Amino acid sequence: MKIYFSCSIRGVRPRPEIPQLLIDYLKGHGQVLTEHIGVMTDEVEYTRSEDEIFSQDITWLKEADVIIAEVTGPSLGVGYEIGIAESLGKPILCLCQNGEKRLSAMIKGNKGLTLMYYEKVSEAYHHIDGFLKSVNASGR
């Protein structure tokens, strides 16, 4: 299974360790196309041009079997990736830490994606397992 993981890079990361923990867990389920973003910093990200980043991310979104997005930190890029993935018919799981009040209504109100809240990372793992099981059961 090819997994596209998305999270805020240039924006806010409320708990910066979370993306790497989620990526490490996802690697047990398949190939994480975007595993580099777990430790992403401005210095690493900006070594590639915006054109290169855009082209590579679009290629990976098309190639991915599923999209998993950590949406706690507001990010235009993550929202854009979710929109593209939705237009491609990809199954999408959005994970959000409990108590986040700024989550966009465009995510909260979209019944075409799965939105799950978590307090502890172990709860996010549980949501990932359930989501991937349902995707596999549906034959996507």
Backbone torsions as a table, in degrees:
resi	resn	phi	psi	omega
1	MET	NA	135.9	177.0
2	LYS	-102.6	125.2	-174.8
3	ILE	-116.5	128.2	173.3
4	TYR	-100.5	113.4	178.0
5	PHE	-100.7	133.5	-178.3
6	SER	-127.2	141.4	173.9
7	CYS	-160.3	166.8	178.7
8	SER	-62.1	131.3	176.5
9	ILE	-111.5	-56.8	-178.1
10	ARG	-86.9	-15.6	-179.4
11	GLY	-91.5	-147.3	-174.8
12	VAL	-86.6	133.7	170.1
13	ARG	-120.0	94.7	-175.3
14	PRO	-54.6	-40.3	174.9
15	ARG	-128.4	93.8	-168.8
16	PRO	-60.8	-18.4	-179.1
17	GLU	-79.8	-18.9	-173.7
18	ILE	-59.9	-49.0	-177.9
19	PRO	-54.6	-43.7	-179.1
20	GLN	-66.6	-37.6	177.1
21	LEU	-62.7	-42.5	179.1
22	LEU	-67.1	-41.5	178.3
23	ILE	-62.2	-45.3	178.7
24	ASP	-58.3	-39.9	178.8
25	TYR	-68.4	-44.6	-179.2
26	LEU	-61.3	-31.1	180.0
27	LYS	-61.6	-21.0	174.8
28	GLY	-75.7	-11.2	-179.0
29	HIS	-107.4	-11.3	-178.5
30	GLY	161.2	-164.8	-179.2
31	GLN	-86.1	121.2	176.7
32	VAL	-91.9	108.3	-175.3
33	LEU	-65.0	-27.1	-174.5
34	THR	-114.3	35.4	-175.0
35	GLU	-62.9	-21.1	-179.7
36	HIS	-64.8	-21.5	-175.3
37	ILE	-77.0	-9.4	178.4
38	GLY	-62.6	-35.4	-178.8
39	VAL	-112.7	18.1	-175.0
40	MET	-62.9	135.3	172.7
41	THR	-128.9	167.8	178.3
42	ASP	-55.6	-39.9	-176.5
43	GLU	-64.5	-41.3	-179.3
44	VAL	-72.1	-47.3	-176.6
45	GLU	-60.8	-41.9	-172.8
46	TYR	-80.3	2.9	175.5
47	THR	-75.5	-15.7	176.3
48	ARG	-107.3	148.2	179.3
49	SER	-73.0	159.9	176.7
50	GLU	-59.7	-37.3	177.8
51	ASP	-61.9	-43.8	179.3
52	GLU	-64.8	-43.2	179.4
53	ILE	-62.0	-48.4	-179.5
54	PHE	-59.2	-50.1	-178.0
55	SER	-60.8	-44.9	-179.4
56	GLN	-65.6	-43.3	-178.6
57	ASP	-66.0	-38.7	176.9
58	ILE	-63.7	-42.8	177.6
59	THR	-59.1	-47.1	-179.9
60	TRP	-65.3	-39.4	177.8
61	LEU	-60.5	-41.2	178.6
62	LYS	-66.9	-36.5	-176.2
63	GLU	-77.4	-27.6	-172.9
64	ALA	-68.1	147.5	173.0
65	ASP	-84.8	-34.6	179.8
66	VAL	-142.4	158.2	175.3
67	ILE	-119.4	130.4	174.1
68	ILE	-124.4	122.0	-175.4
69	ALA	-122.2	130.2	171.7
70	GLU	-90.9	112.6	-169.7
71	VAL	-109.8	14.2	-177.8
72	THR	-62.7	-45.5	178.9
73	GLY	-86.3	127.4	180.0
74	PRO	-58.8	136.2	-178.7
75	SER	-156.6	122.6	175.2
76	LEU	-62.3	-40.2	-178.2
77	GLY	-63.4	-43.6	179.6
78	VAL	-63.0	-44.4	177.8
79	GLY	-60.5	-40.6	179.2
80	TYR	-64.4	-44.0	178.9
81	GLU	-62.3	-41.1	178.5
82	ILE	-62.6	-42.8	178.5
83	GLY	-61.7	-43.3	178.2
84	ILE	-64.8	-45.6	180.0
85	ALA	-60.3	-39.4	178.4
86	GLU	-64.1	-42.1	179.6
87	SER	-65.9	-23.7	177.4
88	LEU	-87.3	-2.9	179.2
89	GLY	76.6	23.4	-178.5
90	LYS	-80.7	143.1	171.1
91	PRO	-68.6	134.5	-174.0
92	ILE	-129.1	128.0	172.1
93	LEU	-112.2	124.8	174.0
94	CYS	-108.0	127.6	178.4
95	LEU	-109.4	133.0	-178.6
96	CYS	-138.3	134.3	178.4
97	GLN	-68.4	138.0	178.2
98	ASN	-52.5	143.5	175.7
99	GLY	90.6	-8.4	178.6
100	GLU	-71.1	116.3	-176.3
101	LYS	-97.8	-11.1	-175.5
102	ARG	-95.6	7.3	-179.0
103	LEU	-61.8	131.4	-175.8
104	SER	-59.1	140.5	174.0
105	ALA	-62.4	-24.5	178.5
106	MET	-67.2	-26.5	174.7
107	ILE	-88.3	-50.8	-178.4
108	LYS	-58.6	-39.1	-174.9
109	GLY	-88.4	-4.8	-176.0
110	ASN	-87.1	107.8	-179.7
111	LYS	-78.1	-4.6	179.6
112	GLY	-83.8	-5.5	175.7
113	LEU	-127.4	163.7	-179.8
114	THR	-97.9	123.4	177.9
115	LEU	-115.3	124.0	179.9
116	MET	-129.6	140.0	178.5
117	TYR	-102.4	149.9	177.7
118	TYR	-144.4	151.5	175.0
119	GLU	-101.9	-50.3	180.0
120	LYS	-107.2	153.2	-179.9
121	VAL	-59.3	-34.5	179.3
122	SER	-60.0	-32.0	175.9
123	GLU	-68.6	-38.5	176.6
124	ALA	-62.6	-40.9	177.2
125	TYR	-58.8	-43.3	179.3
126	HIS	-61.2	-43.5	178.3
127	HIS	-63.4	-40.6	177.8
128	ILE	-60.6	-47.7	-179.6
129	ASP	-57.8	-47.0	-179.7
130	GLY	-63.6	-42.2	179.7
131	PHE	-63.0	-48.8	-177.9
132	LEU	-66.3	-35.7	176.2
133	LYS	-62.2	-43.7	-179.8
134	SER	-68.2	-36.2	177.3
135	VAL	-64.7	-45.2	179.9
136	ASN	-64.5	-38.0	-180.0
137	ALA	-67.5	-31.2	-179.2
138	SER	-81.8	-8.4	177.5
139	GLY	77.7	17.2	-180.0
140	ARG	-72.4	NA	NA
